Amino acid sequence: MEMKRFHENNMHAALQKIREELGDNAVIISSNQNSTGVEVVAATDYEAVANSDVVPSAEVYEKSPMVSEQVKSKSSIKVKPIAHEMNTSSIQEEISQLRAIIESQTELISWKNLITQNTSTRKILQRLSISGFGFNLSKELLGEVRQVDDFDEAWDLIESDLKDKISITQESVIESGGIVALVGPTGVGKTTTIAKIAAQYAMKHGNSDIAIISTDYFRIGAHDQISIYGSILNVPVLTANNESELNKAFKIAKNKKLVLIDTAGLSQRDPRVQEVMQILNKLSKDLITYLVISANSQLCVQKEIINTFMSDSLNGVVVSKTDEASQTGGILTAIIEQNLPLAYETTGQKVPEDIARLNQDEILTKAFNFGKRFGSMESLHSTDLYCELVKNV
């Protein structure tokens, strides 16, 4: 490698001198301005420079006046910046995050302007908000009626869109029977729902073809609770404390037309959730698995529960405790976003009557009636959705 230092009056002269003495493939190592002109260090072997201990600062190449002068002069000398290798993945990630923040803020400003200017959009957003519907779903719904100024026309389109998004399970196990397992967190009403389904089936078809299997060995008294229901209904209740016992109990009960499996309540953050789901999946190819979720929990919690219990074998959702909820738009948002069908709604502790299978019209009517109870239709700024929309703008 030949390295040489050049002193010239200006950068153009220095570049010309380098080209004459070192050729077109010269590599610029550094450049500095001084009182007499410029000082430039150049070399003839790029690879040797790259492998040597001479490591010029990247700032030299980013800010050096020589580089810009070289570009302006259209010199044929190839300036190849040499610097330590940098991991750009973190920089790219930060740039992506900044872009997402800018796009989000831009979108929020756009929505704020739309809400301020369009009374119809403002009313729709309010109604969705006080009914508990989530932010992203509400934005999606509003986006489809942004050009509609008439409120009634726009609201009819919103309701129609929501009906299309809400799916209902095709068959009712109360009518047709089946092998049904209920899963979900502790305290959402799985055991009581089992009793309601069993009782309603017995009222329609008799109790001779029903069996209940309890696998809830975590909760104290769980077996006793379901056994009491079984005794009242005159239905056999089998208990299983592990996978082997579950398989044995299922062999005894599998010839029944309705087999109901009550599982242990597990937090959505409990690592045993996936183990329980895998055990159930292996039990029978005909198994129907319903996730039981309380309507009175927060939307973020409902989403977390669904994400934890979600699997290909999950057939639908039972929404419980709607009688205790101030809004039901939240749970509807959660199941719509995950494209999960609704199987049943439970509305209290009474067995067998507090369980229902609703259609889309009944579901939405109830949701919006809940919303009217929750807040005044005249106070948009008090609604969570509106505040979430504009608070960061």
C-alpha positions as a LaTeX table, in Angstrom:
\begin{tabular}{lrrr}
\hline
Residue & $x$ (\AA) & $y$ (\AA) & $z$ (\AA) \\
\hline
Met1 & 0.00 & 0.00 & 0.00 \\
Glu2 & 1.32 & 3.44 & $-0.92$ \\
Met3 & 0.02 & 6.24 & 1.30 \\
Lys4 & 0.83 & 9.87 & 0.57 \\
Arg5 & 0.03 & 13.28 & 2.05 \\
Phe6 & $-0.86$ & 16.18 & $-0.23$ \\
His7 & $-0.82$ & 19.94 & 0.57 \\
Glu8 & $-2.66$ & 22.16 & $-1.91$ \\
Asn9 & $-4.39$ & 25.53 & $-1.98$ \\
Asn10 & $-7.86$ & 24.04 & $-2.49$ \\
Met11 & $-9.64$ & 20.71 & $-2.70$ \\
His12 & $-9.97$ & 20.75 & $-6.47$ \\
Ala13 & $-6.21$ & 21.05 & $-6.85$ \\
Ala14 & $-5.64$ & 18.32 & $-4.26$ \\
Leu15 & $-7.95$ & 15.90 & $-6.07$ \\
Gln16 & $-6.25$ & 16.65 & $-9.36$ \\
Lys17 & $-2.83$ & 16.00 & $-7.81$ \\
Ile18 & $-3.99$ & 12.72 & $-6.25$ \\
Arg19 & $-5.33$ & 11.50 & $-9.58$ \\
Glu20 & $-2.08$ & 12.38 & $-11.34$ \\
Glu21 & 0.19 & 10.67 & $-8.81$ \\
Leu22 & $-1.89$ & 7.76 & $-7.45$ \\
Gly23 & $-4.37$ & 7.12 & $-10.25$ \\
Asp24 & $-8.16$ & 6.92 & $-10.50$ \\
Asn25 & $-8.49$ & 4.15 & $-7.89$ \\
Ala26 & $-6.95$ & 6.19 & $-5.10$ \\
Val27 & $-8.64$ & 6.05 & $-1.71$ \\
Ile28 & $-9.07$ & 9.22 & 0.36 \\
Ile29 & $-8.05$ & 8.53 & 3.97 \\
Ser30 & $-8.59$ & 11.96 & 5.51 \\
Ser31 & $-8.77$ & 15.66 & 4.72 \\
Asn32 & $-8.30$ & 18.78 & 6.80 \\
Gln33 & $-8.43$ & 22.48 & 6.14 \\
Asn34 & $-5.68$ & 24.74 & 7.47 \\
Ser35 & $-4.50$ & 28.31 & 7.09 \\
Thr36 & $-2.58$ & 27.56 & 3.91 \\
Gly37 & $-5.21$ & 25.42 & 2.18 \\
Val38 & $-6.04$ & 21.73 & 2.56 \\
Glu39 & $-4.17$ & 18.64 & 3.65 \\
Val40 & $-5.31$ & 15.33 & 2.13 \\
Val41 & $-4.05$ & 11.83 & 2.91 \\
Ala42 & $-4.64$ & 9.28 & 0.13 \\
Ala43 & $-3.61$ & 5.69 & $-0.62$ \\
Thr44 & $-3.51$ & 3.41 & $-3.63$ \\
Asp45 & $-4.74$ & 0.09 & $-2.08$ \\
Tyr46 & $-8.30$ & 0.10 & $-0.71$ \\
Glu47 & $-8.20$ & $-3.47$ & 0.61 \\
Ala48 & $-4.94$ & $-2.83$ & 2.42 \\
Val49 & $-6.36$ & 0.27 & 4.02 \\
Ala50 & $-9.45$ & $-1.64$ & 5.09 \\
Asn51 & $-7.30$ & $-4.31$ & 6.76 \\
Ser52 & $-4.81$ & $-1.90$ & 8.30 \\
Asp53 & $-4.89$ & $-0.17$ & 11.66 \\
Val54 & $-5.61$ & 3.13 & 9.97 \\
Val55 & $-9.31$ & 3.65 & 10.62 \\
Pro56 & $-10.45$ & 7.14 & 9.76 \\
Ser57 & $-13.59$ & 8.50 & 11.34 \\
Ala58 & $-16.81$ & 8.08 & 9.41 \\
Glu59 & $-17.41$ & 11.75 & 10.15 \\
Val60 & $-14.57$ & 12.58 & 7.80 \\
Tyr61 & $-16.55$ & 11.21 & 4.90 \\
Glu62 & $-19.92$ & 12.53 & 5.98 \\
Lys63 & $-18.85$ & 16.10 & 6.69 \\
Ser64 & $-15.62$ & 16.58 & 4.82 \\
Pro65 & $-15.70$ & 19.50 & 2.34 \\
Met66 & $-13.42$ & 17.41 & 0.16 \\
Val67 & $-16.12$ & 14.90 & $-0.58$ \\
Ser68 & $-18.66$ & 17.50 & $-1.65$ \\
Glu69 & $-15.97$ & 19.24 & $-3.70$ \\
Gln70 & $-15.14$ & 15.94 & $-5.35$ \\
Val71 & $-18.75$ & 15.42 & $-6.31$ \\
Lys72 & $-19.07$ & 18.93 & $-7.68$ \\
Ser73 & $-15.94$ & 18.51 & $-9.74$ \\
Lys74 & $-17.20$ & 15.18 & $-11.07$ \\
Ser75 & $-13.76$ & 13.74 & $-10.53$ \\
Ser76 & $-13.28$ & 10.12 & $-11.50$ \\
Ile77 & $-11.42$ & 9.38 & $-8.29$ \\
Lys78 & $-13.38$ & 6.78 & $-6.32$ \\
Val79 & $-13.85$ & 7.91 & $-2.74$ \\
Lys80 & $-14.61$ & 4.87 & $-0.63$ \\
Pro81 & $-15.44$ & 5.68 & 3.00 \\
Ile82 & $-13.72$ & 3.35 & 5.42 \\
Ala83 & $-15.16$ & 2.96 & 8.89 \\
His84 & $-15.81$ & 0.35 & 11.49 \\
Glu85 & $-18.66$ & $-2.00$ & 10.61 \\
Met86 & $-21.89$ & $-0.86$ & 12.23 \\
Asn87 & $-24.92$ & $-2.89$ & 13.18 \\
Thr88 & $-27.67$ & $-1.04$ & 11.33 \\
Ser89 & $-30.56$ & $-3.22$ & 12.49 \\
Ser90 & $-31.14$ & $-1.15$ & 15.65 \\
Ile91 & $-31.03$ & 2.08 & 13.62 \\
Gln92 & $-33.51$ & 0.69 & 11.11 \\
Glu93 & $-35.79$ & $-0.41$ & 13.94 \\
Glu94 & $-35.73$ & 3.07 & 15.46 \\
Ile95 & $-36.48$ & 4.61 & 12.07 \\
Ser96 & $-39.44$ & 2.22 & 11.65 \\
Gln97 & $-40.74$ & 3.15 & 15.09 \\
Leu98 & $-40.45$ & 6.85 & 14.32 \\
Arg99 & $-42.27$ & 6.33 & 11.01 \\
Ala100 & $-45.07$ & 4.45 & 12.80 \\
Ile101 & $-45.40$ & 7.25 & 15.37 \\
Ile102 & $-45.58$ & 9.90 & 12.65 \\
Glu103 & $-48.16$ & 7.90 & 10.69 \\
Ser104 & $-50.21$ & 7.34 & 13.85 \\
Gln105 & $-50.16$ & 11.03 & 14.74 \\
Thr106 & $-51.09$ & 11.98 & 11.19 \\
Glu107 & $-54.01$ & 9.56 & 11.27 \\
Leu108 & $-55.19$ & 10.90 & 14.63 \\
Ile109 & $-55.12$ & 14.47 & 13.31 \\
Ser110 & $-57.11$ & 13.37 & 10.27 \\
Trp111 & $-59.72$ & 11.67 & 12.46 \\
Lys112 & $-59.93$ & 14.63 & 14.80 \\
Asn113 & $-60.56$ & 16.96 & 11.87 \\
Leu114 & $-63.21$ & 14.61 & 10.50 \\
Ile115 & $-65.00$ & 14.38 & 13.85 \\
Thr116 & $-64.87$ & 18.13 & 14.33 \\
Gln117 & $-66.27$ & 18.85 & 10.89 \\
Asn118 & $-68.72$ & 15.97 & 10.41 \\
Thr119 & $-71.63$ & 15.83 & 12.88 \\
Ser120 & $-72.75$ & 12.41 & 11.62 \\
Thr121 & $-69.32$ & 10.88 & 12.23 \\
Arg122 & $-69.22$ & 12.53 & 15.63 \\
Lys123 & $-72.53$ & 10.97 & 16.70 \\
Ile124 & $-71.58$ & 7.55 & 15.38 \\
Leu125 & $-68.27$ & 7.61 & 17.22 \\
Gln126 & $-70.07$ & 8.61 & 20.39 \\
Arg127 & $-72.61$ & 5.81 & 20.12 \\
Leu128 & $-69.92$ & 3.20 & 19.46 \\
Ser129 & $-67.84$ & 4.54 & 22.32 \\
Ile130 & $-70.51$ & 4.53 & 25.00 \\
Ser131 & $-71.45$ & 1.00 & 23.90 \\
Gly132 & $-67.88$ & $-0.11$ & 24.57 \\
Phe133 & $-66.65$ & $-0.89$ & 21.06 \\
Gly134 & $-62.89$ & $-0.81$ & 20.65 \\
Phe135 & $-60.91$ & 1.96 & 18.99 \\
Asn136 & $-59.56$ & 0.02 & 15.99 \\
Leu137 & $-62.90$ & $-1.59$ & 15.14 \\
Ser138 & $-64.67$ & 1.77 & 15.46 \\
Lys139 & $-62.16$ & 3.41 & 13.12 \\
Glu140 & $-62.70$ & 0.61 & 10.62 \\
Leu141 & $-66.47$ & 1.03 & 10.77 \\
Leu142 & $-66.28$ & 4.81 & 10.51 \\
Gly143 & $-63.91$ & 4.60 & 7.59 \\
Glu144 & $-66.61$ & 2.95 & 5.52 \\
Val145 & $-69.11$ & 5.80 & 6.05 \\
Arg146 & $-66.81$ & 8.82 & 6.02 \\
Gln147 & $-68.49$ & 10.23 & 2.94 \\
Val148 & $-72.03$ & 9.76 & 4.27 \\
Asp149 & $-73.36$ & 12.96 & 5.84 \\
Asp150 & $-76.80$ & 11.72 & 6.91 \\
Phe151 & $-76.62$ & 10.14 & 10.37 \\
Asp152 & $-79.49$ & 7.67 & 9.96 \\
Glu153 & $-78.15$ & 6.42 & 6.65 \\
Ala154 & $-74.64$ & 6.10 & 8.05 \\
Trp155 & $-75.84$ & 4.35 & 11.20 \\
Asp156 & $-77.83$ & 1.80 & 9.18 \\
Leu157 & $-74.64$ & 1.00 & 7.27 \\
Ile158 & $-72.69$ & 0.66 & 10.54 \\
Glu159 & $-75.27$ & $-1.74$ & 11.99 \\
Ser160 & $-75.34$ & $-3.77$ & 8.78 \\
Asp161 & $-71.55$ & $-3.99$ & 8.79 \\
Leu162 & $-71.51$ & $-5.09$ & 12.42 \\
Lys163 & $-74.10$ & $-7.79$ & 11.76 \\
Asp164 & $-71.92$ & $-9.15$ & 8.99 \\
Lys165 & $-68.90$ & $-9.19$ & 11.30 \\
Ile166 & $-70.65$ & $-11.04$ & 14.15 \\
Ser167 & $-70.77$ & $-14.79$ & 13.56 \\
Ile168 & $-72.89$ & $-17.33$ & 15.43 \\
Thr169 & $-72.10$ & $-21.02$ & 15.87 \\
Gln170 & $-74.05$ & $-23.11$ & 13.37 \\
Glu171 & $-75.44$ & $-25.63$ & 15.83 \\
Ser172 & $-76.72$ & $-25.45$ & 19.37 \\
Val173 & $-75.42$ & $-28.25$ & 21.59 \\
Ile174 & $-78.60$ & $-27.88$ & 23.65 \\
Glu175 & $-80.48$ & $-29.01$ & 20.56 \\
Ser176 & $-78.06$ & $-31.48$ & 18.97 \\
Gly177 & $-75.78$ & $-32.62$ & 21.79 \\
Gly178 & $-72.08$ & $-33.38$ & 21.34 \\
Ile179 & $-68.85$ & $-33.61$ & 23.26 \\
Val180 & $-68.35$ & $-30.14$ & 24.73 \\
Ala181 & $-65.49$ & $-28.73$ & 26.80 \\
Leu182 & $-65.60$ & $-25.30$ & 28.43 \\
Val183 & $-62.29$ & $-23.52$ & 29.00 \\
Gly184 & $-61.43$ & $-20.10$ & 30.38 \\
Pro185 & $-60.11$ & $-18.16$ & 33.37 \\
Thr186 & $-61.17$ & $-18.68$ & 36.96 \\
Gly187 & $-64.50$ & $-17.22$ & 38.00 \\
Val188 & $-66.08$ & $-16.66$ & 34.58 \\
Gly189 & $-68.91$ & $-19.16$ & 35.20 \\
Lys190 & $-67.83$ & $-22.34$ & 33.42 \\
Thr191 & $-69.31$ & $-24.72$ & 35.98 \\
Thr192 & $-72.63$ & $-22.86$ & 36.15 \\
Thr193 & $-72.78$ & $-22.74$ & 32.34 \\
Ile194 & $-72.23$ & $-26.52$ & 32.25 \\
Ala195 & $-75.19$ & $-26.91$ & 34.61 \\
Lys196 & $-77.39$ & $-24.63$ & 32.47 \\
Ile197 & $-76.60$ & $-26.51$ & 29.26 \\
Ala198 & $-77.19$ & $-29.86$ & 30.95 \\
Ala199 & $-80.46$ & $-28.70$ & 32.49 \\
Gln200 & $-81.83$ & $-27.27$ & 29.24 \\
Tyr201 & $-80.84$ & $-30.39$ & 27.31 \\
Ala202 & $-82.55$ & $-32.56$ & 29.96 \\
Met203 & $-85.73$ & $-30.49$ & 29.67 \\
Lys204 & $-85.81$ & $-31.07$ & 25.91 \\
His205 & $-84.47$ & $-34.62$ & 25.56 \\
Gly206 & $-84.42$ & $-36.18$ & 29.02 \\
Asn207 & $-81.45$ & $-36.80$ & 31.27 \\
Ser208 & $-80.54$ & $-40.37$ & 30.32 \\
Asp209 & $-78.03$ & $-39.37$ & 27.63 \\
Ile210 & $-76.05$ & $-36.75$ & 29.58 \\
Ala211 & $-72.72$ & $-37.15$ & 31.35 \\
Ile212 & $-70.52$ & $-34.54$ & 33.02 \\
Ile213 & $-66.76$ & $-34.83$ & 33.51 \\
Ser214 & $-65.06$ & $-32.50$ & 36.00 \\
Thr215 & $-61.34$ & $-31.88$ & 35.60 \\
Asp216 & $-61.19$ & $-28.89$ & 37.93 \\
Tyr217 & $-58.88$ & $-30.30$ & 40.57 \\
Phe218 & $-57.18$ & $-26.93$ & 41.27 \\
Arg219 & $-60.12$ & $-25.18$ & 42.88 \\
Ile220 & $-61.23$ & $-26.32$ & 46.33 \\
Gly221 & $-64.79$ & $-27.62$ & 46.24 \\
Ala222 & $-65.04$ & $-27.58$ & 42.44 \\
His223 & $-65.88$ & $-31.29$ & 42.18 \\
Asp224 & $-68.46$ & $-30.90$ & 44.92 \\
Gln225 & $-70.17$ & $-27.98$ & 43.16 \\
Ile226 & $-70.64$ & $-29.83$ & 39.86 \\
Ser227 & $-71.61$ & $-33.02$ & 41.73 \\
Ile228 & $-74.46$ & $-31.12$ & 43.41 \\
Tyr229 & $-75.74$ & $-30.01$ & 40.01 \\
Gly230 & $-75.41$ & $-33.59$ & 38.75 \\
Ser231 & $-77.37$ & $-34.89$ & 41.70 \\
Ile232 & $-80.17$ & $-32.37$ & 41.14 \\
Leu233 & $-80.38$ & $-33.26$ & 37.44 \\
Asn234 & $-79.89$ & $-36.97$ & 38.11 \\
Val235 & $-76.91$ & $-36.93$ & 35.73 \\
Pro236 & $-73.67$ & $-38.91$ & 36.35 \\
Val237 & $-70.61$ & $-36.78$ & 37.20 \\
Leu238 & $-67.16$ & $-38.28$ & 36.65 \\
Thr239 & $-64.02$ & $-36.70$ & 38.07 \\
Ala240 & $-60.53$ & $-36.65$ & 36.57 \\
Asn241 & $-57.41$ & $-35.27$ & 38.20 \\
Asn242 & $-55.00$ & $-35.87$ & 35.32 \\
Glu243 & $-54.88$ & $-36.82$ & 31.64 \\
Ser244 & $-55.02$ & $-40.56$ & 32.27 \\
Glu245 & $-58.11$ & $-40.25$ & 34.46 \\
Leu246 & $-59.72$ & $-37.96$ & 31.88 \\
Asn247 & $-59.23$ & $-40.58$ & 29.16 \\
Lys248 & $-60.77$ & $-43.27$ & 31.38 \\
Ala249 & $-63.74$ & $-41.05$ & 32.27 \\
Phe250 & $-64.30$ & $-40.21$ & 28.61 \\
Lys251 & $-64.35$ & $-43.89$ & 27.65 \\
Ile252 & $-67.13$ & $-44.41$ & 30.18 \\
Ala253 & $-69.15$ & $-41.39$ & 29.03 \\
Lys254 & $-68.49$ & $-41.26$ & 25.28 \\
Asn255 & $-71.65$ & $-43.15$ & 24.32 \\
Lys256 & $-73.81$ & $-40.42$ & 25.82 \\
Lys257 & $-75.34$ & $-37.94$ & 23.37 \\
Leu258 & $-74.19$ & $-34.97$ & 25.46 \\
Val259 & $-70.85$ & $-35.09$ & 27.27 \\
Leu260 & $-69.92$ & $-31.89$ & 29.11 \\
Ile261 & $-66.33$ & $-31.37$ & 30.30 \\
Asp262 & $-65.69$ & $-28.77$ & 33.00 \\
Thr263 & $-62.03$ & $-27.68$ & 33.03 \\
Ala264 & $-59.97$ & $-25.91$ & 35.67 \\
Gly265 & $-60.01$ & $-22.14$ & 35.60 \\
Leu266 & $-56.58$ & $-20.86$ & 34.63 \\
Ser267 & $-55.30$ & $-17.32$ & 34.34 \\
Gln268 & $-54.49$ & $-16.22$ & 30.81 \\
Arg269 & $-50.88$ & $-15.92$ & 31.99 \\
Asp270 & $-50.71$ & $-19.43$ & 33.42 \\
Pro271 & $-48.28$ & $-21.60$ & 31.39 \\
Arg272 & $-50.54$ & $-24.62$ & 31.95 \\
Val273 & $-53.17$ & $-23.22$ & 29.57 \\
Gln274 & $-51.51$ & $-24.68$ & 26.49 \\
Glu275 & $-51.02$ & $-28.02$ & 28.25 \\
Val276 & $-54.76$ & $-28.21$ & 29.02 \\
Met277 & $-55.65$ & $-27.29$ & 25.43 \\
Gln278 & $-53.34$ & $-29.98$ & 24.06 \\
Ile279 & $-54.83$ & $-32.63$ & 26.36 \\
Leu280 & $-58.33$ & $-31.73$ & 25.22 \\
Asn281 & $-57.30$ & $-31.77$ & 21.55 \\
Lys282 & $-56.15$ & $-35.37$ & 21.89 \\
Leu283 & $-59.37$ & $-36.49$ & 23.57 \\
Ser284 & $-61.65$ & $-36.70$ & 20.51 \\
Lys285 & $-61.77$ & $-35.37$ & 16.96 \\
Asp286 & $-65.43$ & $-34.53$ & 17.59 \\
Leu287 & $-64.70$ & $-32.32$ & 20.60 \\
Ile288 & $-66.39$ & $-28.90$ & 20.65 \\
Thr289 & $-64.42$ & $-26.40$ & 22.72 \\
Tyr290 & $-65.98$ & $-23.15$ & 23.90 \\
Leu291 & $-64.05$ & $-20.35$ & 25.57 \\
Val292 & $-66.02$ & $-18.69$ & 28.39 \\
Ile293 & $-65.29$ & $-14.97$ & 28.83 \\
Ser294 & $-66.88$ & $-12.54$ & 31.23 \\
Ala295 & $-68.49$ & $-9.51$ & 29.59 \\
Asn296 & $-67.68$ & $-7.30$ & 32.57 \\
Ser297 & $-63.89$ & $-7.44$ & 32.16 \\
Gln298 & $-61.84$ & $-4.86$ & 30.30 \\
Leu299 & $-61.38$ & $-5.13$ & 26.54 \\
Cys300 & $-57.60$ & $-5.44$ & 26.86 \\
Val301 & $-58.07$ & $-8.35$ & 29.30 \\
Gln302 & $-60.62$ & $-10.02$ & 27.01 \\
Lys303 & $-58.20$ & $-9.78$ & 24.10 \\
Glu304 & $-55.40$ & $-11.24$ & 26.20 \\
Ile305 & $-57.61$ & $-14.16$ & 27.26 \\
Ile306 & $-58.60$ & $-14.94$ & 23.67 \\
Asn307 & $-54.99$ & $-14.74$ & 22.48 \\
Thr308 & $-53.90$ & $-17.17$ & 25.21 \\
Phe309 & $-56.64$ & $-19.76$ & 24.68 \\
Met310 & $-56.80$ & $-19.34$ & 20.90 \\
Ser311 & $-56.17$ & $-22.52$ & 18.92 \\
Asp312 & $-57.43$ & $-24.25$ & 15.80 \\
Ser313 & $-59.66$ & $-26.41$ & 18.00 \\
Leu314 & $-61.50$ & $-23.46$ & 19.58 \\
Asn315 & $-65.03$ & $-23.55$ & 18.18 \\
Gly316 & $-66.64$ & $-20.52$ & 19.73 \\
Val317 & $-67.22$ & $-18.27$ & 22.72 \\
Val318 & $-69.69$ & $-18.23$ & 25.59 \\
Val319 & $-70.09$ & $-14.68$ & 26.89 \\
Ser320 & $-70.95$ & $-14.78$ & 30.57 \\
Lys321 & $-72.10$ & $-12.22$ & 33.15 \\
Thr322 & $-73.67$ & $-9.79$ & 30.70 \\
Asp323 & $-76.05$ & $-8.88$ & 33.52 \\
Glu324 & $-73.07$ & $-7.46$ & 35.44 \\
Ala325 & $-71.58$ & $-5.54$ & 32.50 \\
Ser326 & $-72.14$ & $-1.84$ & 31.80 \\
Gln327 & $-71.12$ & $-2.35$ & 28.16 \\
Thr328 & $-70.99$ & $-5.35$ & 25.84 \\
Gly329 & $-69.35$ & $-3.67$ & 22.86 \\
Gly330 & $-65.96$ & $-4.59$ & 24.27 \\
Ile331 & $-66.46$ & $-8.35$ & 24.18 \\
Leu332 & $-68.08$ & $-8.06$ & 20.75 \\
Thr333 & $-64.97$ & $-6.19$ & 19.57 \\
Ala334 & $-62.72$ & $-8.95$ & 20.92 \\
Ile335 & $-64.56$ & $-11.81$ & 19.23 \\
Ile336 & $-65.03$ & $-9.90$ & 15.96 \\
Glu337 & $-61.32$ & $-9.12$ & 15.72 \\
Gln338 & $-60.46$ & $-12.79$ & 16.26 \\
Asn339 & $-63.31$ & $-13.98$ & 14.00 \\
Leu340 & $-64.72$ & $-16.22$ & 16.74 \\
Pro341 & $-68.40$ & $-17.25$ & 16.62 \\
Leu342 & $-70.68$ & $-16.64$ & 19.58 \\
Ala343 & $-72.29$ & $-19.78$ & 20.98 \\
Tyr344 & $-74.23$ & $-18.59$ & 24.05 \\
Glu345 & $-74.75$ & $-15.65$ & 26.35 \\
Thr346 & $-75.35$ & $-16.14$ & 30.06 \\
Thr347 & $-77.10$ & $-13.49$ & 32.11 \\
Gly348 & $-77.10$ & $-14.63$ & 35.73 \\
Gln349 & $-76.81$ & $-17.51$ & 38.20 \\
Lys350 & $-80.21$ & $-19.09$ & 37.65 \\
Val351 & $-80.21$ & $-22.67$ & 36.32 \\
Pro352 & $-81.46$ & $-23.41$ & 33.70 \\
Glu353 & $-82.99$ & $-20.17$ & 32.47 \\
Asp354 & $-80.07$ & $-17.69$ & 32.43 \\
Ile355 & $-78.56$ & $-18.84$ & 29.16 \\
Ala356 & $-79.57$ & $-17.79$ & 25.64 \\
Arg357 & $-78.57$ & $-18.18$ & 22.04 \\
Leu358 & $-79.00$ & $-14.79$ & 20.36 \\
Asn359 & $-79.02$ & $-13.69$ & 16.74 \\
Gln360 & $-77.11$ & $-10.68$ & 15.40 \\
Asp361 & $-80.07$ & $-8.28$ & 15.73 \\
Glu362 & $-80.64$ & $-9.22$ & 19.37 \\
Ile363 & $-76.92$ & $-8.96$ & 20.14 \\
Leu364 & $-76.60$ & $-5.44$ & 18.72 \\
Thr365 & $-79.88$ & $-4.23$ & 20.23 \\
Lys366 & $-78.65$ & $-5.31$ & 23.64 \\
Ala367 & $-75.22$ & $-3.76$ & 23.07 \\
Phe368 & $-76.60$ & $-0.35$ & 22.12 \\
Asn369 & $-79.21$ & $-0.42$ & 24.89 \\
Phe370 & $-76.38$ & $-1.06$ & 27.35 \\
Gly371 & $-74.65$ & 1.95 & 25.84 \\
Lys372 & $-77.61$ & 4.22 & 26.43 \\
Arg373 & $-77.61$ & 3.21 & 30.06 \\
Phe374 & $-73.89$ & 3.83 & 30.33 \\
Gly375 & $-73.72$ & 7.47 & 29.27 \\
Ser376 & $-75.52$ & 10.47 & 27.86 \\
Met377 & $-75.74$ & 10.71 & 24.09 \\
Glu378 & $-75.12$ & 14.46 & 24.46 \\
Ser379 & $-71.67$ & 14.18 & 26.05 \\
Leu380 & $-69.20$ & 13.05 & 23.45 \\
His381 & $-66.14$ & 14.34 & 25.25 \\
Ser382 & $-66.83$ & 12.10 & 28.24 \\
Thr383 & $-66.48$ & 8.93 & 26.20 \\
Asp384 & $-63.33$ & 6.83 & 26.36 \\
Leu385 & $-63.08$ & 6.31 & 22.62 \\
Tyr386 & $-63.16$ & 10.00 & 21.81 \\
Cys387 & $-60.60$ & 10.75 & 24.50 \\
Glu388 & $-58.36$ & 7.99 & 23.17 \\
Leu389 & $-58.68$ & 9.43 & 19.70 \\
Val390 & $-57.74$ & 13.02 & 20.49 \\
Lys391 & $-55.65$ & 12.93 & 23.65 \\
Asn392 & $-52.33$ & 12.54 & 21.78 \\
Val393 & $-53.04$ & 15.03 & 19.04 \\
\hline
\end{tabular}
